[in-house]
Structure formats: structure tokens, C-alpha cells
Amino acid sequence: MKTKSKFSNAKQAIVWVAFLSLIAFTSCDSSKTEVSAAFFQAGKPIDAATTGGAVKGTMLTGVTYRISTDLIVNEGDTLVIQPGVKIYMGAADPAKNGGNSVTNLIVRGTLLSLGTKEKPIYFTVENQAKTDTPGAAVTDANGVVDPAYKGLWGGILGDSKTKLMVIKWTHVEFGCGKLAASPVSGITSGNPAYMISFVNPLGVFILEDSWVYGGVDDPIRIQGGMFNVMRNTFEKGGLFGGESLNIKSGCVGNYAYNVTIGSATNGPKVSNKGSNALQATAYMYNNTIINSGYRRDKPGRGGSLNFEEGAKGLAFNNIVVNCKYGLRILTADKGSSSQYSNNPLSPADFVSPNITYGNNLYYVDNVDLANQIYPVESGTGIPTGANADIPNFTTLGIAITSTFPLSKSVVTIYDGTKAVQASGTNPLFKTFTLPVTKPSDIAYATGFDFNLQVGSPAIGKGFTGFSPINTAKDPTTGTVLTIPVSANFGATVLTGPNKDLGAYPTDGSGNKH
Amino acid sequence: MQRYLLLTFFFLTTLSAIASNLKGVVSDKTTGEPLVGATVYLKNTSYGTAVGLDGSFVLKNIPSGSYSVIISLVGYKSIEMSVNVVEGKDLEFNLSMDENTNELSEIIVRGVADQESDLSVRRVEQRSEIVMNVMSAKSIQLLPDLTVGNILQRVSGVSITRNSSGDGQYAIIRGMDKRYSYTLVNGVKIPSPDSKNRYVPLDIFPADLLERLEVIKALTPNMEGDAIGGAMNMIMKSAPSSLAISATLAGGYSNILTANRPFAGFSTSNLSAKSPEELYGPRYAAKPADFGVSQLQYTNNSMPINSTMSFSIGNRIWKDKLGFVVAASYQNIYRGTNSIFYTLNQPKPDPEPNTYLFSELQIRQFNTLQNRLGLHSKLDYSIDKNNKISGYNLFVKLDESQHRNYYDPANVVSDVHDRSRYTTQKIYTSSLRGDHSIFPKLKLDWTIAYSNATSNTPAWSDMAVRYTFNPDGSLVSKELTDFSQQWTNNSDNDKTSYLNLSYQLKSNLDISAGGFARFKNRDNIRDSYVLNPVTGNRFTTIEKSNFFLIDPYTNISDPNNYTAKESVFAYYIQGKYSLAEKLQLIGGLRVENTNLEWHSQLSILKPGRDGNKIYANPLPSLNVKYSLTPRQNLRASYYKALSRPSFFEVIPIELSGDNWTDSGNPLLNAATADNYDARYEFFGRGNDQVLAGVFYKNIQNAIEYTFANTTVSSGNVSPNNTGTAINYGLELVLSKSIRNFGVNANYTYTNSSITTLKKVFYRIDANNTSNRDENQTRPLQGQSNHIANVSFIYKNSKLGFDAQLSWVFTGRRINFVSPYKDLDYWQRDFSQVDFSCEKRLWKKFQFFVKITNLLDAPLIIEVVRTNTINADQPGQDSRNSIVVQKDEFHQTFLTGLRFKL
């Protein structure tokens, strides 16, 4: 009996082990993940009948293209646009997809949009007129929104592998529509597209002699890459917020000889927010920035040129007319933050050579603006660069009257009354009358000429002691990045600072519009 | 039900003793347990008392003479005996009572033992095959806690994370964060109403529906395997042996809400449960008239009254074949929180790497009205001796209307923000179970269960009014800025069938096998709109403001919209082997096969819009229990467990935030862990107990959030399997009673570590800054080195008076793991003292008082770095840390009446 019982125990044990091994076996090696692949289509040569899809090749002079679904340039492919091409981007159709459908040009490869002064290229919406009238509000009396801010199509959207985007003599208008489901990195679904988005830190973005009109959020945002943005005109940028060029960490380049008028917030803004290893660096010089900062209703958000979150660079020779703020230098996220004692700006960012500035001309028609033209530093004395600016802080007899933190009052760290219409501050544009009573009334450039009249105080006041930036080295990988100079594959020329201020120096080397 | 009533037998003994004090101990004849609450009195006199927590009693200063002593307790045969008291001499005797089991069939015996008593749960712990801690309904009733979330902090090894009202919401078991545990109701896992995660908010469950709360810390093969931390099992009230009715009614208030700091709430009665898009279709262009503003109209209530009520009735009818219990619980609680909150910003490289930076200071006030409803019914029917069917239904609902107000005191132009959020969370679970003895040795049970968890937010509105001031402080203007309204609807339902077979192979060997299949469907919808104020209007009140919509369409491709299906098939084989009565082994293998499928709103131009993950986890386990003596156990166990990624974590959707972009990771795998436990248990008389245990966990593929290697400058933070984490510790539980005084104490030491890559912003040289990834080793999120509970209990059965003073200590721990190195958010040591008591008024009525947070402990979250913010900033109190959040709740009071038949 005993033997039998032992035997049966052993038998049971064997069956038991065998069974366990069996289920253990059946359960192994079956782990897998399957995800739907991204829609892919080999790029077809583009022709006049193309309305969307993956394309490559050349868009030909004289041809008008009507694009109704996303146009995609695959990685490795190039799309060349010849002078004079008109591209009508399909307008958002509210009846489709709950009003979310916008058309984009998605560039994963290379885009060369090569217009000329005589034959510019257009990215626009067919039969859409501009409503550029003085004093027009964002919405008219019937609540109809100015088409500039409607986001009638999406944007020219780079992706994380986009090598090169060269846009010359090109009109980009009426874009920034809401991306229901974002097709690219760097924009979240449900947010407005940027009219131009560039996100590859190893890529190059060139924008020259072009016109960017309208926008819902930033007309252009670059989140990585070398950039050269020169001699462009930005009008009506952003609805209730948006910069002509919003520059994030991993971007290094120049922003010069541009005109910004009626931007919701700033002209150029550079912030080192983000996790790219390369510190955001922008050289902002010889720009003319007018009537900006008024559609951004949150205070402390700037209105002309802006450095924040540990970005670096320089700001010289700019003409700033009736903008809500002068140059602002902040490292905290929001304007208000710098007002907390000891949660302040990084002191190093005010020290040369991280951010240097001066020789900027400020013209203002009222004291609220005048109180905000000089960049103020936490509780210290005269702003470092302010005595090189026009008007000169000390010569005007302005003094710092309070230090941070301020109580509940407007930011009056000094009394700017003496800077209002100060003598020698009217830049004397050829056709743009100053003073004005309400700067936000004019947000467009059509009909104005921002060249300088003879005798303008902006002539001969420029600082020329630096060169444009053209190279950067990634501190982690050691990769050296450069801005190529080339007629078709890079910047036409890297123009340095001028002895005159603003986008239109008298030697004609600046803005050609 | 007369025959269940006490049958009295007279047990006559004569003792020739002369004494003036009568002392003694009363215990159960078979188990030797002290019979707490048994009454001892001298017949035809006013002398009488009740047996204390340790089973002892004293009758003092009895005049000389002959008496008849009667000792009685429900469920026991009464004892009557004669004593002779002589002046100057004490009399001491020990008595044991027999259980009154006459005429009670097997089924009914189960009902007779009071399942809700402490004693009963000690037996559950003692007899359990696995390592667990149990809290009885009797203990819960005496606690000041109204929800399961708060109760859990009293359990050994468990700490809680709190919601903005300060109530416990999620449990951290042995330092393992909420994602590592699951929640059961009567053994059936329930889904979560959360829009993205699996863990169930425990503040939904009212405490008074519980029969007991089990925290299970080691698994057997027949239990679901995703419990690296453990499992919480809410055992709901079951049918009593005879008619039982109980009811409570209570009122109280939250001390923080006063005339100076009133409750500013809003009406929820006119809110549309559906968005314009849900009402009129996806192509509908919304008009201003489609949006209500009543949720943004606030009315003050200086001292709102909280109320709670509950009712329960149960009985056993039809020759005791059918038992039922129906219970309802309702709570209407106003809570207030005053908070200082610094919002996170990207750190700066100077003066030292990763110097802390905030972006905004917010002085916040929360006004929260919680309306909690719980309904539950349980039926059991004995078809015959071998077949029993039971049905169970639970419905719990938490309506929470929360108004959050904040402003930034240092801002020169002050925006006053108001957010109203009204959320209804519901969990419904229904199950039918059968227990069958097919042959004497073969038993079978099955369960089919349906559970549905939903969350619906009919109003979620944010608005801000901008105050602009003159330099002299006078107001320039008040303007309304854009405001948003959104609706969310989530549902998660499970259909599960369980089957278990158990066969007694030998008298000391049971083999069981079984499994379950669960089909889950999850749906998440979010609709949002922005309303733009017509400019030029000065703000007076919200209802007088005019709006228009620049974008009248909701985004039907909102990244928060997704559906997921998950099927889990699990099967196991388990053996239970007893060796020489003292040694019990339970072990076997379980296999869980998971198939998760998702459909998201990602662009078709990106990979991962749809996907599925299939994985299988073999989960062996072995539990050994060795009974040193009838009162002492030694336990050792090993089990393998897993933790599944949440439904949303695997979808590669990107959601941009202020400082980084959150994104999903389809390659994320389930974490698995090897868990080892050893425990010594001593069960003394009554509730006396000593438990001492150690545990060790090795977690592979732990899921942590880190910066992904992406190129876009915003940077993506995504969940990743970040290698191995170690977590070990020890637990001590001590319960001791001396006469009417008792103390319950537990202490848990936990130590865990994990190393992950984190971002560091640093300066390269005078001209350049950069950032890079560096390793940081730290404890797991939620793990405190020390957690402890001490309760002092006074129980006077004679007076019908119970009182308890409870202290909960949660040692410092990481509440939020920052993706930036050394900037984790730590919750400081938190210590709370609560008091509660109850007093019998008349025979069946009790009066009770519950007071929480006697010492007004604030909850403080800090970044442990040299303080770079000025000491005069709100909340700052140390040079060595930066306070980033400070919440104050003050006390709550509740008093009421309980009726029990």
C-alpha cells in the first residue's frame, strides 16, 4: 500500500509538472505590438492636374495649382517651385469633418520655393481679398472675422527629418488653420498650424524677400535648425497671440531687414524653452517693427523684440514704432514672473556676450508705451543697453523710480513721459505718417513705404561691430551646423548690420519690398 | 425568526466564596477567544457590566450576600451561577461559554457569525491562505472616515494620495504607486471612470456599505495577476442571519468654510449634459446661445451643512433559503481648500545647473461639493445543500462640483481665474455567482459579471477677469478674457466570466483550476469650445457679457478621443497541499493573455493611429503557511505579478504642455515583478495581534516618464520601461487590549530605488548653455520610508460608549517625479489626528461624533533644493527647500444618530 501511494504521488507530480510546463509553454513568445503604418505613397512627379498627395519634381512657371488635400514631399524627395507659380490652397470647408479640414504642404524632404522680385510665388486662397482698411477690428460689426485671422488653410509644415526649406520671393497668406489631427511633429492636434513650421535641428530654414500675411497663432515657428530670415514683410501676424518668427531651443540664425507691422505680439521672439541641446540664438538687427503687440491682451507679453527662457543673441539697429513694448529680455516663462524677487532673470543673460543690445530707435506716441520701451532688469539701475538706444535714457533725464517686486500697479519702473515723441525719434518713413492716435489701427503694409527720408534720425546711427551668425556646434554631438550661402540651396547673401537703422538702410542693401 | 433568538440554558453552579469585588474573564469554550461585549450582571440588582476588549470584567464593591450571576451574549448559551460575596475578599473566576448552534444548519451558521466584527476579520486574516490585512465594518464604523479612500490610510503598509479636497483618492500599497494595484468589489475587478488610467478613484465609495476591506499583499494562482503592490478588495455587506435594519443620519460642517471664507458654489441644475456637437451633430456650428453660463455664477454660503445618511435592511426568508440585503448611502459634503501653488517652469542653468524656476504663483481656493450615492443589494439563494446562487449589484456615484478660484498676487495686472467643473462619476457592477458541489469532492463555482464605469463632465468652464490698476492702486478696468467650455464623456465596461473547479484529490490535497475571460470596451470623448468676449465691453457679471465664437466647431479629432478594447484570458492551475496539519502549501501557475486594441484620432500620416498589443504573462506563485501553534503562523510567499500600461499610454498621441509635450509610447511593455514575502503572525485573545513581515520586490521594466529622444525642441516626455526597480521593507502590526482600552498600531518601512535619465540644464561656458540627460537615482513615486498608524480605543460596552483617537503618519515621499533632475516634488512628512466616538442612547440608538484633522495639518509639497525664492514669498518656510504647494483643509465635524435592529 505504501509503495503504491508513493508511486501515485510521483505520478501525480509528473502530471502536475507536465501540465504546468504546457501552459507555461503556450503562453511564451506570443508578445507582439502592431501599429498601423503611416500612410505612404511614393512621390509622383507633380503636374498641373495635381490636387494633393505625395509629390516631387517641379512646379512650373506660369502654372496655377489648386490643392485640395494635403500635398506631401516625402523624405528624400525635393519639390522645386519656379518663379511665378500660384498655388491655391483649398480653403477650410466647414461642411467637411466638422469644420476642421485644412490643406497643408507637408515637407519631409526638401522644399525650394524660388520666386523672383518680378515673378513672386503665391501660396494663397483663390478669390480671397484682403480687407486692409485703417481702424478695422478683428471682427466687424456683424461678428465676421477678418479673413487674415481665419486660418483658411494650414501651412507649409516641415517634419523632424526635413533637410532644407528655402523660400524666396514668395507670398504666404491666409494660413494657420486648425489642424484637427496634426500630420507633423511640433504641432499638437486641434491647434492652429503655423503658416510655416520647421522642426529639424539638423536642418536649414531660409526665408528671404517674402511676404507673410495673417495667421491665427505664430505665422512662423521654428523648433530646431539653422535659420536665416531676411528682408521679409510680416503683416497681421496672429489673431490673439503670435510672433512673426517664434524661435525655440535648437535654433541658431539671423533675423534682419524684416518689416513687421500689426503683429499680435512680437516681431521675432526667441526662447530657449525645450530640450534641444543647442541654446537658442538669434541675431535680430536692422528690422522695422510697427504697431505690434495689441492683439495679445495678456500684459507683459512683448510687442517688438523678445528674448526669454535663457535664449541668447543680440538686438541692434532696429526701429520700433508705437509697439506695446520695446525689447524685452526675460528668462522666466511669463512676463509677470520676473517680478518675483529671486525667481528672476538669469543674470548671465544680461551680461555680454550672451545678450547684447543697443542702437535701437523707439518712437512712441503715448506714455503707456514709453514706460515700456527699455528692457528693465531686476532691481538694478539703468538698463545696460538703454544709453545706446534712441532716445538715450540718461540724456532724456529718465531715472529708475522703483524696483521689483512692484505692487499692483502698471509696470512703471521709470517714468517714460519724456520719451513720448521725443525729438529725434520720428524715423521719418517715406509714406507713413506719425504721430498716430491709435497705433493698433494699421496692421498692414500695403500703401506704405518704410524707406527713410533724407534727414531721418535713423541714418548713420547703426552699430556694425558684429557679423551675422552662420555656424553653430551642437554641444552634445559636436556636430557643426552652418547656414549655406547659395542661390538655390541656401541664403542668397548673409547681409551684416548696417550703419543705418531699420529694414531700409539708405545704401539699398536691405528690404527690397 | 424565534428559533435564532437566544435560547437560554441555565448552568447552575454554586461557589462558596466571600468577596467584595467580582472579577473574571469570559471566553469562547472552543476557540478560547474572549467574548467582548458579553454582559455580566447580578440577578435582581443594579450591578452589571460588560466584558472588555480583552475579555475581562470587574464588578466592584458588591455588598455581602448571595447572588445569582448571569452571563449572556447573543449566539451563546447563557450561564447562570450562584456566588456568595463576603466583605473584604475579592472573587475571581474564568468562564467559558458554548456557542448556541442548535438547529442551525450549515448555511445559517455562516450568517450567524457577525461578519462585520473585528474578531471576525482577525479570523479572516488568520485563516487566510495569503498575506493580507483586513479592516472590519465595526472598525470602519468607528473611524472618522466617510469614504474608502480615507479608510485605506489606516491599513498597514498603505498610504494615500489626496484629491484637492484633501480626501484620499488612490492607495499606495507598500510604496508602490497607484498603477501597481487593482480594486475589487466582492472579488470582482472593477473598471475605472478615469479617462486614461486603470486605477479606480477610491473616494467614490462610501464607507458604510462595507462589510470589510481587505488589502491583499500576496497572490495565489486563482487571483488576477496585476497586483505588484497589492489588491484592495471591498467586501460589501452580506445578508444577515435574521432581520437586521440599520440607519444613520448625520450632519456636520467643514471648519474652513466661514463667513470670511464662504463656500462659493454654483448651481448644476441647468447644465447641458451634452455638448452642441453631441446634440446637433458633428458639423454643427455652435452659437453663443448654445452655451450656458450658470456654472460661472457663484453664490456664497458661509457655513454649509454637510449631511450623510444611510439605510440598510437584510433578512433571511423562505426557510432561510433566501438571504438578502439592500443598502443605500448618501453623502452631501461641502469641502474647502486654501492653497498656495507655484506652477512649474523649465529650470535655468544659472547659478547652478537645474536651478528651480516657477512660472506663476497662484493663490487658490477650492470649493467642492461632493454628492455621493451608493446603492447595493445582495441576494443569496440555496437551491439545495449542494447548490447556491447569489446575485450582487452595486451602484456608486460621485457628483462633484468644484469651483477653483485663483489669482496671482504679485502680478501687476491681476487676472482672477475661475474654473467650474462638474463631474459625475459612476460605477455599476452586477454579478451572478453559482456555487455547486457536483460530487462531494468536486466543487465548481462560476461568476458572470458586468461592470461599467463612466465619467461625464457636463460643465468644465474656465474664465478669467483681468483687473488693471492705476499706479495708485485704483481700478482702471475689468475685462473678461476668452473662456472655454468643454464636455467629456468616458466609459469603460467589462464583461467577465469566471469559472473555478476544485477537486479534492486526497484529504490533504486540493487541486483547482479555472480562469476567466474579460472583454473590455473603453470610449473617451472630449468636446471643447472657446468663447470670445465681444471686445469693448467692460465686465460686470458673466450673464451680462456677450460672446461670439471665432471657431464654432469642436475638434472631433481631439487627441483625447479614443477607443480601446482589451480582452484578457487567464487560466490557472493551483494546488493546495497540507502537510502534517501544520504546513500548508498553495501554489501553481497562472497565465494571463492580454490583447489590447486601440483606435485613436492620430493623423493617418503618422504611425500608430490604430494598433494592438498582445502579450502573455506566466505568473507562478507559491504560498507557504506554517502554524507554529494554533495562534501563531509563519508565512512565506513568492508571486510573480505584472502591471499593464494604461490604455492611453501606448497611443503615440502628442499633447503639448507648458514645458514639454506628453506623448504615448506604443512600445511600452507591461512591468513585471518578483515579489517575496515572509511574515510572522500571532493572534492573541480577542483582537490582540502581532504581525511582523518583510517583503522584497524586484520590478522589471518599471514604467517611468522620461524625456524621449525626439528632435523637436519642445521635447517629448513619454512613459518608458526604465530598467529594474527594487523595493523592500518591513511591516509591523500590533493590536493589544487591556480591559476597556485598546491600541492598534502599525508601522511600515519601505525603501525603493530606481535610476532614470533626467534632463539637466547647465552652463557650458560663459557664452553657452545647454541641456543633457543624466542619471538620477531616487525612490519610486509615492514611496515613503516610514508610514505609521496609531489608534487608541476606549470601549465601554456597559455604557455603550466607544471612542477612538487615530494618528496617521505618512513620511516624506515623491508625489511627482520631475523629468528634470533633482527637481522632484516631495510631499513633506504628513501627520493627521482624528477623533471619533459613539454612545448608545437608547437600546437601538447610537449617537456618534467624528472629527478629522484635529491638529489642522497642512499638506506641503516641496522641491528639495536650496531656496532661491525669497523667504517672504507665500508658503516659504525653509532655506533648504522650496515650497511649491501648500494646501490647508482645517477640521471637519460630523455628528449623528445610528439606529440598529
Chai-1 contact restraints between the chains, C-beta under 6 A:
chainA,res_idxA,chainB,res_idxB,connection_type,confidence,min_distance_angstrom,max_distance_angstrom,comment,restraint_id
A,L20,B,L589,contact,1.0,0.0,6.0,A-B,restraint_1
A,I23,B,V591,contact,1.0,0.0,6.0,A-B,restraint_2
A,A24,B,P618,contact,1.0,0.0,6.0,A-B,restraint_3
A,S27,B,V591,contact,1.0,0.0,6.0,A-B,restraint_4
A,S27,B,A616,contact,1.0,0.0,6.0,A-B,restraint_5
A,S27,B,P618,contact,1.0,0.0,6.0,A-B,restraint_6
A,S30,B,A616,contact,1.0,0.0,6.0,A-B,restraint_7
A,S31,B,Y615,contact,1.0,0.0,6.0,A-B,restraint_8
A,K32,B,I614,contact,1.0,0.0,6.0,A-B,restraint_9
A,T33,B,K613,contact,1.0,0.0,6.0,A-B,restraint_10
A,T33,B,P666,contact,1.0,0.0,6.0,A-B,restraint_11
A,E34,B,G611,contact,1.0,0.0,6.0,A-B,restraint_12
A,E34,B,N612,contact,1.0,0.0,6.0,A-B,restraint_13
A,V35,B,P607,contact,1.0,0.0,6.0,A-B,restraint_14
A,V35,B,G608,contact,1.0,0.0,6.0,A-B,restraint_15
A,V35,B,G611,contact,1.0,0.0,6.0,A-B,restraint_16
A,V35,B,P666,contact,1.0,0.0,6.0,A-B,restraint_17
A,S36,B,R609,contact,1.0,0.0,6.0,A-B,restraint_18
A,S36,B,D610,contact,1.0,0.0,6.0,A-B,restraint_19
A,A37,B,P607,contact,1.0,0.0,6.0,A-B,restraint_20
A,A38,B,L605,contact,1.0,0.0,6.0,A-B,restraint_21
A,A38,B,K606,contact,1.0,0.0,6.0,A-B,restraint_22
A,A38,B,P607,contact,1.0,0.0,6.0,A-B,restraint_23
A,F39,B,I604,contact,1.0,0.0,6.0,A-B,restraint_24
A,F39,B,L605,contact,1.0,0.0,6.0,A-B,restraint_25
A,A95,B,R283,contact,1.0,0.0,6.0,A-B,restraint_26
A,G98,B,P282,contact,1.0,0.0,6.0,A-B,restraint_27
A,G98,B,R283,contact,1.0,0.0,6.0,A-B,restraint_28
A,G98,B,Y553,contact,1.0,0.0,6.0,A-B,restraint_29
A,G98,B,I556,contact,1.0,0.0,6.0,A-B,restraint_30
A,G99,B,Y553,contact,1.0,0.0,6.0,A-B,restraint_31
A,N100,B,N555,contact,1.0,0.0,6.0,A-B,restraint_32
A,G143,B,F548,contact,1.0,0.0,6.0,A-B,restraint_33
A,V145,B,I550,contact,1.0,0.0,6.0,A-B,restraint_34
A,S160,B,T711,contact,1.0,0.0,6.0,A-B,restraint_35
A,A180,B,N555,contact,1.0,0.0,6.0,A-B,restraint_36
A,A180,B,S557,contact,1.0,0.0,6.0,A-B,restraint_37
A,A181,B,S557,contact,1.0,0.0,6.0,A-B,restraint_38
A,A181,B,Q601,contact,1.0,0.0,6.0,A-B,restraint_39
A,A181,B,S603,contact,1.0,0.0,6.0,A-B,restraint_40
A,S182,B,S603,contact,1.0,0.0,6.0,A-B,restraint_41
A,P183,B,S603,contact,1.0,0.0,6.0,A-B,restraint_42
A,P183,B,L605,contact,1.0,0.0,6.0,A-B,restraint_43
A,S185,B,V712,contact,1.0,0.0,6.0,A-B,restraint_44
A,G186,B,V712,contact,1.0,0.0,6.0,A-B,restraint_45
A,T188,B,E654,contact,1.0,0.0,6.0,A-B,restraint_46
A,T188,B,S656,contact,1.0,0.0,6.0,A-B,restraint_47
A,S189,B,S557,contact,1.0,0.0,6.0,A-B,restraint_48
A,S189,B,P559,contact,1.0,0.0,6.0,A-B,restraint_49
A,G190,B,N555,contact,1.0,0.0,6.0,A-B,restraint_50
A,G190,B,D558,contact,1.0,0.0,6.0,A-B,restraint_51
A,V199,B,V712,contact,1.0,0.0,6.0,A-B,restraint_52
A,P201,B,T711,contact,1.0,0.0,6.0,A-B,restraint_53
A,Q223,B,V712,contact,1.0,0.0,6.0,A-B,restraint_54
A,Q223,B,S713,contact,1.0,0.0,6.0,A-B,restraint_55
A,G224,B,S713,contact,1.0,0.0,6.0,A-B,restraint_56
A,K248,B,S713,contact,1.0,0.0,6.0,A-B,restraint_57
A,S249,B,S713,contact,1.0,0.0,6.0,A-B,restraint_58
A,G250,B,S713,contact,1.0,0.0,6.0,A-B,restraint_59
A,K273,B,Q346,contact,1.0,0.0,6.0,A-B,restraint_60
A,G274,B,S713,contact,1.0,0.0,6.0,A-B,restraint_61
A,G274,B,S714,contact,1.0,0.0,6.0,A-B,restraint_62
A,G274,B,G715,contact,1.0,0.0,6.0,A-B,restraint_63
A,S275,B,F707,contact,1.0,0.0,6.0,A-B,restraint_64
A,S275,B,G715,contact,1.0,0.0,6.0,A-B,restraint_65
A,S275,B,K759,contact,1.0,0.0,6.0,A-B,restraint_66
A,S275,B,N771,contact,1.0,0.0,6.0,A-B,restraint_67
A,N276,B,S713,contact,1.0,0.0,6.0,A-B,restraint_68
A,A277,B,S770,contact,1.0,0.0,6.0,A-B,restraint_69
A,A277,B,N771,contact,1.0,0.0,6.0,A-B,restraint_70
A,Q279,B,N768,contact,1.0,0.0,6.0,A-B,restraint_71
A,Q279,B,T769,contact,1.0,0.0,6.0,A-B,restraint_72
A,P299,B,V413,contact,1.0,0.0,6.0,A-B,restraint_73
A,G310,B,K348,contact,1.0,0.0,6.0,A-B,restraint_74
A,G310,B,T769,contact,1.0,0.0,6.0,A-B,restraint_75
A,D333,B,N345,contact,1.0,0.0,6.0,A-B,restraint_76
A,D333,B,S359,contact,1.0,0.0,6.0,A-B,restraint_77
A,K334,B,S359,contact,1.0,0.0,6.0,A-B,restraint_78
A,S336,B,N411,contact,1.0,0.0,6.0,A-B,restraint_79
A,S337,B,S359,contact,1.0,0.0,6.0,A-B,restraint_80
A,Q339,B,A410,contact,1.0,0.0,6.0,A-B,restraint_81
A,Y340,B,A410,contact,1.0,0.0,6.0,A-B,restraint_82
A,S341,B,N870,contact,1.0,0.0,6.0,A-B,restraint_83
A,N342,B,T868,contact,1.0,0.0,6.0,A-B,restraint_84
A,N342,B,I869,contact,1.0,0.0,6.0,A-B,restraint_85
A,N342,B,N870,contact,1.0,0.0,6.0,A-B,restraint_86
A,N343,B,F358,contact,1.0,0.0,6.0,A-B,restraint_87
A,N343,B,I869,contact,1.0,0.0,6.0,A-B,restraint_88
A,S346,B,K348,contact,1.0,0.0,6.0,A-B,restraint_89
A,S346,B,D350,contact,1.0,0.0,6.0,A-B,restraint_90
A,A348,B,D350,contact,1.0,0.0,6.0,A-B,restraint_91
A,P353,B,N767,contact,1.0,0.0,6.0,A-B,restraint_92
A,P405,B,A410,contact,1.0,0.0,6.0,A-B,restraint_93
A,L406,B,V412,contact,1.0,0.0,6.0,A-B,restraint_94
A,K408,B,F469,contact,1.0,0.0,6.0,A-B,restraint_95
A,S409,B,F469,contact,1.0,0.0,6.0,A-B,restraint_96
A,S409,B,P471,contact,1.0,0.0,6.0,A-B,restraint_97
A,V410,B,V412,contact,1.0,0.0,6.0,A-B,restraint_98
A,V411,B,V412,contact,1.0,0.0,6.0,A-B,restraint_99
A,T412,B,P471,contact,1.0,0.0,6.0,A-B,restraint_100
A,P475,B,I764,contact,1.0,0.0,6.0,A-B,restraint_101
A,P475,B,S770,contact,1.0,0.0,6.0,A-B,restraint_102
A,T476,B,R772,contact,1.0,0.0,6.0,A-B,restraint_103
